[in-house]
Amino acid sequence: MKTYYIEAPVVMKLMIGMRAESMEDAKEKILEGGKISLNPEYKEDANIDFVDLEWEIHEQVVQGNVYYGNINELEIELDDFLDDEDDDQ
């Protein structure tokens, strides 16, 4: 079986309840980052070796024709190095 790395864009909404002095204070606190953790889980029979999750909180994702997200389309790459090792065995 070959090994592929797949980068998939994810669209989600994250609702957070927090205590703050004002709306502006709450906005500043959440945009600071580092206070929330998202831990992906997957089933053992999914044939997944690992999941690397990169994410940021943005005030907005698109402004005019500028997209602030990490990626905007699915990308798949074959891991030639691991496949070469598998061929040797």
Biopython code that builds the backbone (N, CA, C, O; Angstrom):
import numpy as np
from Bio.PDB.StructureBuilder import StructureBuilder

atoms = [
    (1, "MET", "N", (0.834, -1.168, 0.000)),
    (1, "MET", "CA", (0.000, 0.000, 0.000)),
    (1, "MET", "C", (0.889, 1.244, 0.000)),
    (1, "MET", "O", (1.905, 1.273, 0.694)),
    (2, "LYS", "N", (0.529, 2.247, -0.751)),
    (2, "LYS", "CA", (1.309, 3.479, -0.832)),
    (2, "LYS", "C", (0.912, 4.444, 0.282)),
    (2, "LYS", "O", (-0.187, 4.359, 0.829)),
    (3, "THR", "N", (1.822, 5.361, 0.608)),
    (3, "THR", "CA", (1.563, 6.374, 1.617)),
    (3, "THR", "C", (1.366, 7.716, 0.930)),
    (3, "THR", "O", (2.202, 8.140, 0.133)),
    (4, "TYR", "N", (0.269, 8.378, 1.238)),
    (4, "TYR", "CA", (-0.043, 9.689, 0.689)),
    (4, "TYR", "C", (-0.224, 10.683, 1.825)),
    (4, "TYR", "O", (-0.714, 10.332, 2.898)),
    (5, "TYR", "N", (0.174, 11.918, 1.585)),
    (5, "TYR", "CA", (-0.100, 13.013, 2.509)),
    (5, "TYR", "C", (-1.201, 13.854, 1.884)),
    (5, "TYR", "O", (-1.069, 14.327, 0.756)),
    (6, "ILE", "N", (-2.264, 14.032, 2.610)),
    (6, "ILE", "CA", (-3.420, 14.764, 2.105)),
    (6, "ILE", "C", (-3.629, 15.996, 2.968)),
    (6, "ILE", "O", (-3.771, 15.893, 4.186)),
    (7, "GLU", "N", (-3.649, 17.162, 2.334)),
    (7, "GLU", "CA", (-3.988, 18.403, 3.019)),
    (7, "GLU", "C", (-5.380, 18.791, 2.555)),
    (7, "GLU", "O", (-5.604, 19.034, 1.370)),
    (8, "ALA", "N", (-6.308, 18.849, 3.489)),
    (8, "ALA", "CA", (-7.695, 19.142, 3.152)),
    (8, "ALA", "C", (-8.133, 20.422, 3.850)),
    (8, "ALA", "O", (-7.963, 20.555, 5.062)),
    (9, "PRO", "N", (-8.695, 21.366, 3.098)),
    (9, "PRO", "CA", (-9.227, 22.554, 3.745)),
    (9, "PRO", "C", (-10.431, 22.166, 4.598)),
    (9, "PRO", "O", (-11.218, 21.296, 4.225)),
    (10, "VAL", "N", (-10.560, 22.814, 5.729)),
    (10, "VAL", "CA", (-11.663, 22.526, 6.641)),
    (10, "VAL", "C", (-12.375, 23.838, 6.939)),
    (10, "VAL", "O", (-11.744, 24.838, 7.282)),
    (11, "VAL", "N", (-13.681, 23.821, 6.805)),
    (11, "VAL", "CA", (-14.487, 24.980, 7.155)),
    (11, "VAL", "C", (-15.270, 24.613, 8.400)),
    (11, "VAL", "O", (-15.951, 23.588, 8.440)),
    (12, "MET", "N", (-15.167, 25.452, 9.408)),
    (12, "MET", "CA", (-15.872, 25.147, 10.645)),
    (12, "MET", "C", (-16.218, 26.425, 11.377)),
    (12, "MET", "O", (-15.708, 27.504, 11.074)),
    (13, "LYS", "N", (-17.088, 26.275, 12.334)),
    (13, "LYS", "CA", (-17.425, 27.369, 13.234)),
    (13, "LYS", "C", (-17.093, 26.880, 14.625)),
    (13, "LYS", "O", (-17.446, 25.759, 14.991)),
    (14, "LEU", "N", (-16.428, 27.696, 15.394)),
    (14, "LEU", "CA", (-16.044, 27.345, 16.755)),
    (14, "LEU", "C", (-16.734, 28.329, 17.695)),
    (14, "LEU", "O", (-16.402, 29.514, 17.707)),
    (15, "MET", "N", (-17.690, 27.843, 18.481)),
    (15, "MET", "CA", (-18.370, 28.716, 19.436)),
    (15, "MET", "C", (-17.700, 28.555, 20.789)),
    (15, "MET", "O", (-17.510, 27.437, 21.269)),
    (16, "ILE", "N", (-17.342, 29.679, 21.401)),
    (16, "ILE", "CA", (-16.617, 29.676, 22.660)),
    (16, "ILE", "C", (-17.352, 30.549, 23.658)),
    (16, "ILE", "O", (-17.709, 31.683, 23.339)),
    (17, "GLY", "N", (-17.585, 30.046, 24.854)),
    (17, "GLY", "CA", (-18.145, 30.861, 25.927)),
    (17, "GLY", "C", (-17.008, 31.281, 26.842)),
    (17, "GLY", "O", (-16.271, 30.429, 27.338)),
    (18, "MET", "N", (-16.852, 32.581, 27.075)),
    (18, "MET", "CA", (-15.770, 33.044, 27.946)),
    (18, "MET", "C", (-16.227, 34.259, 28.734)),
    (18, "MET", "O", (-17.137, 34.982, 28.328)),
    (19, "ARG", "N", (-15.585, 34.462, 29.850)),
    (19, "ARG", "CA", (-15.869, 35.635, 30.671)),
    (19, "ARG", "C", (-14.896, 36.741, 30.286)),
    (19, "ARG", "O", (-13.697, 36.506, 30.142)),
    (20, "ALA", "N", (-15.430, 37.957, 30.120)),
    (20, "ALA", "CA", (-14.608, 39.112, 29.757)),
    (20, "ALA", "C", (-15.304, 40.375, 30.252)),
    (20, "ALA", "O", (-16.499, 40.367, 30.550)),
    (21, "GLU", "N", (-14.544, 41.449, 30.332)),
    (21, "GLU", "CA", (-15.076, 42.730, 30.792)),
    (21, "GLU", "C", (-16.004, 43.368, 29.758)),
    (21, "GLU", "O", (-16.946, 44.073, 30.122)),
    (22, "SER", "N", (-15.743, 43.125, 28.478)),
    (22, "SER", "CA", (-16.543, 43.725, 27.405)),
    (22, "SER", "C", (-16.432, 42.853, 26.154)),
    (22, "SER", "O", (-15.658, 41.896, 26.122)),
    (23, "MET", "N", (-17.218, 43.195, 25.120)),
    (23, "MET", "CA", (-17.125, 42.477, 23.847)),
    (23, "MET", "C", (-15.729, 42.638, 23.252)),
    (23, "MET", "O", (-15.157, 41.673, 22.745)),
    (24, "GLU", "N", (-15.182, 43.840, 23.310)),
    (24, "GLU", "CA", (-13.841, 44.092, 22.771)),
    (24, "GLU", "C", (-12.796, 43.276, 23.529)),
    (24, "GLU", "O", (-11.871, 42.737, 22.921)),
    (25, "ASP", "N", (-12.936, 43.184, 24.847)),
    (25, "ASP", "CA", (-12.024, 42.393, 25.670)),
    (25, "ASP", "C", (-12.104, 40.914, 25.279)),
    (25, "ASP", "O", (-11.077, 40.247, 25.160)),
    (26, "ALA", "N", (-13.317, 40.406, 25.080)),
    (26, "ALA", "CA", (-13.503, 39.008, 24.668)),
    (26, "ALA", "C", (-12.860, 38.761, 23.309)),
    (26, "ALA", "O", (-12.208, 37.738, 23.099)),
    (27, "LYS", "N", (-13.048, 39.707, 22.388)),
    (27, "LYS", "CA", (-12.470, 39.583, 21.046)),
    (27, "LYS", "C", (-10.944, 39.554, 21.128)),
    (27, "LYS", "O", (-10.309, 38.720, 20.483)),
    (28, "GLU", "N", (-10.357, 40.442, 21.902)),
    (28, "GLU", "CA", (-8.900, 40.476, 22.050)),
    (28, "GLU", "C", (-8.373, 39.181, 22.658)),
    (28, "GLU", "O", (-7.353, 38.649, 22.218)),
    (29, "LYS", "N", (-9.074, 38.678, 23.673)),
    (29, "LYS", "CA", (-8.630, 37.446, 24.334)),
    (29, "LYS", "C", (-8.632, 36.264, 23.381)),
    (29, "LYS", "O", (-7.689, 35.473, 23.375)),
    (30, "ILE", "N", (-9.678, 36.132, 22.576)),
    (30, "ILE", "CA", (-9.766, 34.965, 21.701)),
    (30, "ILE", "C", (-8.789, 35.076, 20.528)),
    (30, "ILE", "O", (-8.274, 34.061, 20.059)),
    (31, "LEU", "N", (-8.528, 36.297, 20.050)),
    (31, "LEU", "CA", (-7.591, 36.462, 18.930)),
    (31, "LEU", "C", (-6.137, 36.324, 19.364)),
    (31, "LEU", "O", (-5.261, 36.163, 18.515)),
    (32, "GLU", "N", (-5.857, 36.385, 20.675)),
    (32, "GLU", "CA", (-4.490, 36.170, 21.168)),
    (32, "GLU", "C", (-3.996, 34.777, 20.802)),
    (32, "GLU", "O", (-2.817, 34.602, 20.494)),
    (33, "GLY", "N", (-4.862, 33.808, 20.832)),
    (33, "GLY", "CA", (-4.500, 32.435, 20.500)),
    (33, "GLY", "C", (-3.817, 31.708, 21.646)),
    (33, "GLY", "O", (-3.523, 32.293, 22.688)),
    (34, "GLY", "N", (-3.571, 30.430, 21.434)),
    (34, "GLY", "CA", (-2.872, 29.617, 22.418)),
    (34, "GLY", "C", (-3.715, 29.171, 23.600)),
    (34, "GLY", "O", (-3.196, 28.532, 24.515)),
    (35, "LYS", "N", (-4.993, 29.489, 23.602)),
    (35, "LYS", "CA", (-5.844, 29.151, 24.739)),
    (35, "LYS", "C", (-6.787, 27.976, 24.451)),
    (35, "LYS", "O", (-7.452, 27.475, 25.358)),
    (36, "ILE", "N", (-6.842, 27.543, 23.194)),
    (36, "ILE", "CA", (-7.759, 26.479, 22.794)),
    (36, "ILE", "C", (-6.973, 25.386, 22.095)),
    (36, "ILE", "O", (-6.058, 25.668, 21.321)),
    (37, "SER", "N", (-7.328, 24.144, 22.365)),
    (37, "SER", "CA", (-6.690, 23.013, 21.705)),
    (37, "SER", "C", (-7.750, 22.203, 20.965)),
    (37, "SER", "O", (-8.811, 21.911, 21.516)),
    (38, "LEU", "N", (-7.466, 21.846, 19.733)),
    (38, "LEU", "CA", (-8.319, 20.947, 18.959)),
    (38, "LEU", "C", (-7.538, 19.658, 18.748)),
    (38, "LEU", "O", (-6.484, 19.672, 18.112)),
    (39, "ASN", "N", (-8.029, 18.567, 19.262)),
    (39, "ASN", "CA", (-7.332, 17.281, 19.149)),
    (39, "ASN", "C", (-8.114, 16.353, 18.234)),
    (39, "ASN", "O", (-9.187, 15.878, 18.605)),
    (40, "PRO", "N", (-7.584, 16.087, 17.030)),
    (40, "PRO", "CA", (-8.296, 15.201, 16.106)),
    (40, "PRO", "C", (-8.264, 13.750, 16.593)),
    (40, "PRO", "O", (-7.268, 13.287, 17.148)),
    (41, "GLU", "N", (-9.356, 13.059, 16.377)),
    (41, "GLU", "CA", (-9.446, 11.632, 16.698)),
    (41, "GLU", "C", (-9.902, 10.892, 15.450)),
    (41, "GLU", "O", (-10.675, 11.421, 14.651)),
    (42, "TYR", "N", (-9.424, 9.676, 15.290)),
    (42, "TYR", "CA", (-9.855, 8.864, 14.167)),
    (42, "TYR", "C", (-9.898, 7.401, 14.594)),
    (42, "TYR", "O", (-9.222, 6.996, 15.540)),
    (43, "LYS", "N", (-10.692, 6.626, 13.889)),
    (43, "LYS", "CA", (-10.872, 5.215, 14.216)),
    (43, "LYS", "C", (-9.633, 4.413, 13.826)),
    (43, "LYS", "O", (-8.951, 4.742, 12.855)),
    (44, "GLU", "N", (-9.350, 3.364, 14.586)),
    (44, "GLU", "CA", (-8.159, 2.543, 14.344)),
    (44, "GLU", "C", (-8.143, 1.910, 12.962)),
    (44, "GLU", "O", (-7.072, 1.735, 12.381)),
    (45, "ASP", "N", (-9.298, 1.565, 12.425)),
    (45, "ASP", "CA", (-9.347, 0.898, 11.127)),
    (45, "ASP", "C", (-9.373, 1.891, 9.951)),
    (45, "ASP", "O", (-9.707, 1.504, 8.831)),
    (46, "ALA", "N", (-9.029, 3.146, 10.190)),
    (46, "ALA", "CA", (-9.076, 4.165, 9.138)),
    (46, "ALA", "C", (-7.814, 4.183, 8.270)),
    (46, "ALA", "O", (-7.760, 4.946, 7.306)),
    (47, "ASN", "N", (-6.801, 3.373, 8.578)),
    (47, "ASN", "CA", (-5.529, 3.351, 7.836)),
    (47, "ASN", "C", (-4.858, 4.719, 7.818)),
    (47, "ASN", "O", (-4.300, 5.124, 6.799)),
    (48, "ILE", "N", (-4.909, 5.425, 8.932)),
    (48, "ILE", "CA", (-4.285, 6.746, 9.059)),
    (48, "ILE", "C", (-3.072, 6.608, 9.958)),
    (48, "ILE", "O", (-3.171, 6.091, 11.071)),
    (49, "ASP", "N", (-1.910, 7.077, 9.469)),
    (49, "ASP", "CA", (-0.685, 7.009, 10.252)),
    (49, "ASP", "C", (-0.591, 8.143, 11.261)),
    (49, "ASP", "O", (-0.153, 7.934, 12.392)),
    (50, "PHE", "N", (-0.996, 9.333, 10.862)),
    (50, "PHE", "CA", (-0.951, 10.480, 11.757)),
    (50, "PHE", "C", (-1.837, 11.594, 11.216)),
    (50, "PHE", "O", (-2.226, 11.580, 10.048)),
    (51, "VAL", "N", (-2.150, 12.557, 12.072)),
    (51, "VAL", "CA", (-2.880, 13.756, 11.675)),
    (51, "VAL", "C", (-2.111, 14.956, 12.197)),
    (51, "VAL", "O", (-1.828, 15.040, 13.392)),
    (52, "ASP", "N", (-1.773, 15.880, 11.319)),
    (52, "ASP", "CA", (-1.103, 17.126, 11.693)),
    (52, "ASP", "C", (-2.107, 18.245, 11.492)),
    (52, "ASP", "O", (-2.517, 18.521, 10.365)),
    (53, "LEU", "N", (-2.501, 18.882, 12.570)),
    (53, "LEU", "CA", (-3.541, 19.898, 12.517)),
    (53, "LEU", "C", (-2.930, 21.281, 12.697)),
    (53, "LEU", "O", (-2.312, 21.556, 13.726)),
    (54, "GLU", "N", (-3.098, 22.152, 11.708)),
    (54, "GLU", "CA", (-2.667, 23.542, 11.805)),
    (54, "GLU", "C", (-3.908, 24.409, 11.721)),
    (54, "GLU", "O", (-4.720, 24.253, 10.809)),
    (55, "TRP", "N", (-4.062, 25.330, 12.677)),
    (55, "TRP", "CA", (-5.226, 26.198, 12.623)),
    (55, "TRP", "C", (-4.946, 27.500, 13.344)),
    (55, "TRP", "O", (-4.077, 27.581, 14.212)),
    (56, "GLU", "N", (-5.699, 28.510, 12.966)),
    (56, "GLU", "CA", (-5.607, 29.826, 13.565)),
    (56, "GLU", "C", (-7.016, 30.389, 13.693)),
    (56, "GLU", "O", (-7.908, 30.022, 12.929)),
    (57, "ILE", "N", (-7.210, 31.261, 14.638)),
    (57, "ILE", "CA", (-8.477, 31.968, 14.751)),
    (57, "ILE", "C", (-8.324, 33.297, 14.025)),
    (57, "ILE", "O", (-7.374, 34.039, 14.271)),
    (58, "HIS", "N", (-9.262, 33.595, 13.132)),
    (58, "HIS", "CA", (-9.253, 34.840, 12.370)),
    (58, "HIS", "C", (-10.510, 35.643, 12.702)),
    (58, "HIS", "O", (-11.561, 35.072, 12.992)),
    (59, "GLU", "N", (-10.398, 36.941, 12.659)),
    (59, "GLU", "CA", (-11.577, 37.791, 12.822)),
    (59, "GLU", "C", (-12.497, 37.607, 11.624)),
    (59, "GLU", "O", (-13.719, 37.623, 11.769)),
    (60, "GLN", "N", (-11.914, 37.433, 10.443)),
    (60, "GLN", "CA", (-12.668, 37.098, 9.240)),
    (60, "GLN", "C", (-11.760, 36.286, 8.334)),
    (60, "GLN", "O", (-10.538, 36.427, 8.380)),
    (61, "VAL", "N", (-12.359, 35.436, 7.510)),
    (61, "VAL", "CA", (-11.575, 34.540, 6.662)),
    (61, "VAL", "C", (-11.332, 35.143, 5.279)),
    (61, "VAL", "O", (-10.284, 34.914, 4.675)),
    (62, "VAL", "N", (-12.290, 35.903, 4.785)),
    (62, "VAL", "CA", (-12.164, 36.520, 3.468)),
    (62, "VAL", "C", (-12.505, 38.003, 3.597)),
    (62, "VAL", "O", (-13.481, 38.381, 4.244)),
    (63, "GLN", "N", (-11.686, 38.822, 2.971)),
    (63, "GLN", "CA", (-11.967, 40.256, 2.895)),
    (63, "GLN", "C", (-11.698, 40.683, 1.466)),
    (63, "GLN", "O", (-10.559, 40.634, 1.002)),
    (64, "GLY", "N", (-12.751, 41.105, 0.760)),
    (64, "GLY", "CA", (-12.602, 41.417, -0.668)),
    (64, "GLY", "C", (-12.192, 40.155, -1.413)),
    (64, "GLY", "O", (-12.894, 39.146, -1.361)),
    (65, "ASN", "N", (-11.058, 40.206, -2.105)),
    (65, "ASN", "CA", (-10.576, 39.014, -2.810)),
    (65, "ASN", "C", (-9.368, 38.393, -2.104)),
    (65, "ASN", "O", (-8.596, 37.663, -2.726)),
    (66, "VAL", "N", (-9.202, 38.679, -0.809)),
    (66, "VAL", "CA", (-8.088, 38.126, -0.035)),
    (66, "VAL", "C", (-8.608, 37.033, 0.891)),
    (66, "VAL", "O", (-9.518, 37.264, 1.687)),
    (67, "TYR", "N", (-8.024, 35.843, 0.782)),
    (67, "TYR", "CA", (-8.370, 34.688, 1.627)),
    (67, "TYR", "C", (-7.270, 34.522, 2.669)),
    (67, "TYR", "O", (-6.095, 34.416, 2.317)),
    (68, "TYR", "N", (-7.637, 34.498, 3.945)),
    (68, "TYR", "CA", (-6.660, 34.427, 5.025)),
    (68, "TYR", "C", (-6.448, 33.014, 5.563)),
    (68, "TYR", "O", (-5.665, 32.833, 6.495)),
    (69, "GLY", "N", (-7.110, 32.027, 5.016)),
    (69, "GLY", "CA", (-6.977, 30.656, 5.500)),
    (69, "GLY", "C", (-5.651, 30.023, 5.109)),
    (69, "GLY", "O", (-4.885, 30.592, 4.331)),
    (70, "ASN", "N", (-5.384, 28.830, 5.661)),
    (70, "ASN", "CA", (-4.137, 28.115, 5.366)),
    (70, "ASN", "C", (-4.091, 27.626, 3.925)),
    (70, "ASN", "O", (-3.133, 27.900, 3.202)),
    (71, "ILE", "N", (-5.120, 26.904, 3.511)),
    (71, "ILE", "CA", (-5.197, 26.396, 2.138)),
    (71, "ILE", "C", (-6.644, 26.497, 1.677)),
    (71, "ILE", "O", (-7.555, 26.569, 2.501)),
    (72, "ASN", "N", (-6.857, 26.503, 0.378)),
    (72, "ASN", "CA", (-8.227, 26.599, -0.109)),
    (72, "ASN", "C", (-8.606, 25.472, -1.068)),
    (72, "ASN", "O", (-9.696, 25.495, -1.638)),
    (73, "GLU", "N", (-7.731, 24.493, -1.256)),
    (73, "GLU", "CA", (-8.089, 23.333, -2.068)),
    (73, "GLU", "C", (-7.325, 22.098, -1.593)),
    (73, "GLU", "O", (-6.249, 22.204, -1.003)),
    (74, "LEU", "N", (-7.892, 20.947, -1.856)),
    (74, "LEU", "CA", (-7.313, 19.674, -1.451)),
    (74, "LEU", "C", (-6.002, 19.436, -2.183)),
    (74, "LEU", "O", (-5.912, 19.654, -3.391)),
    (75, "GLU", "N", (-4.985, 18.989, -1.450)),
    (75, "GLU", "CA", (-3.695, 18.651, -2.052)),
    (75, "GLU", "C", (-3.291, 17.258, -1.590)),
    (75, "GLU", "O", (-3.415, 16.933, -0.409)),
    (76, "ILE", "N", (-2.807, 16.435, -2.516)),
    (76, "ILE", "CA", (-2.375, 15.072, -2.196)),
    (76, "ILE", "C", (-0.975, 14.867, -2.767)),
    (76, "ILE", "O", (-0.703, 15.191, -3.923)),
    (77, "GLU", "N", (-0.087, 14.318, -1.920)),
    (77, "GLU", "CA", (1.295, 14.084, -2.332)),
    (77, "GLU", "C", (1.697, 12.662, -1.954)),
    (77, "GLU", "O", (1.446, 12.217, -0.834)),
    (78, "LEU", "N", (2.314, 11.961, -2.879)),
    (78, "LEU", "CA", (2.814, 10.613, -2.635)),
    (78, "LEU", "C", (4.132, 10.698, -1.880)),
    (78, "LEU", "O", (4.994, 11.500, -2.239)),
    (79, "ASP", "N", (4.304, 9.890, -0.846)),
    (79, "ASP", "CA", (5.569, 9.842, -0.113)),
    (79, "ASP", "C", (6.461, 8.806, -0.795)),
    (79, "ASP", "O", (6.374, 7.615, -0.499)),
    (80, "ASP", "N", (7.313, 9.264, -1.704)),
    (80, "ASP", "CA", (8.198, 8.367, -2.454)),
    (80, "ASP", "C", (9.205, 7.678, -1.547)),
    (80, "ASP", "O", (9.556, 6.523, -1.789)),
    (81, "PHE", "N", (9.674, 8.354, -0.516)),
    (81, "PHE", "CA", (10.676, 7.787, 0.376)),
    (81, "PHE", "C", (10.135, 6.559, 1.100)),
    (81, "PHE", "O", (10.777, 5.509, 1.103)),
    (82, "LEU", "N", (8.955, 6.683, 1.716)),
    (82, "LEU", "CA", (8.379, 5.532, 2.423)),
    (82, "LEU", "C", (8.022, 4.417, 1.463)),
    (82, "LEU", "O", (8.179, 3.244, 1.801)),
    (83, "ASP", "N", (7.542, 4.753, 0.268)),
    (83, "ASP", "CA", (7.199, 3.717, -0.698)),
    (83, "ASP", "C", (8.436, 2.973, -1.177)),
    (83, "ASP", "O", (8.363, 1.770, -1.427)),
    (84, "ASP", "N", (9.584, 3.664, -1.313)),
    (84, "ASP", "CA", (10.833, 2.997, -1.684)),
    (84, "ASP", "C", (11.247, 2.016, -0.606)),
    (84, "ASP", "O", (11.728, 0.928, -0.924)),
    (85, "GLU", "N", (11.071, 2.371, 0.677)),
    (85, "GLU", "CA", (11.408, 1.459, 1.788)),
    (85, "GLU", "C", (10.519, 0.233, 1.745)),
    (85, "GLU", "O", (10.992, -0.881, 1.970)),
    (86, "ASP", "N", (9.220, 0.420, 1.454)),
    (86, "ASP", "CA", (8.291, -0.705, 1.402)),
    (86, "ASP", "C", (8.668, -1.661, 0.277)),
    (86, "ASP", "O", (8.495, -2.871, 0.419)),
    (87, "ASP", "N", (9.180, -1.144, -0.836)),
    (87, "ASP", "CA", (9.562, -1.979, -1.971)),
    (87, "ASP", "C", (10.769, -2.853, -1.633)),
    (87, "ASP", "O", (10.915, -3.947, -2.180)),
    (88, "ASP", "N", (11.642, -2.371, -0.726)),
    (88, "ASP", "CA", (12.842, -3.104, -0.361)),
    (88, "ASP", "C", (12.538, -4.310, 0.521)),
    (88, "ASP", "O", (13.351, -5.230, 0.612)),
    (89, "GLN", "N", (11.396, -4.315, 1.161)),
    (89, "GLN", "CA", (11.091, -5.395, 2.111)),
    (89, "GLN", "C", (10.431, -6.577, 1.442)),
    (89, "GLN", "O", (10.113, -7.564, 2.105)),
]
sb = StructureBuilder()
sb.init_structure("model")
sb.init_model(0)
sb.init_chain("A")
sb.init_seg("    ")
for serial, (resi, resn, name, xyz) in enumerate(atoms, 1):
    if name == "N":
        sb.init_residue(resn, " ", resi, " ")
    sb.init_atom(name, np.array(xyz, "f"), 0.0, 1.0, " ", f" {name:<3s}", serial, name[0])
structure = sb.get_structure()
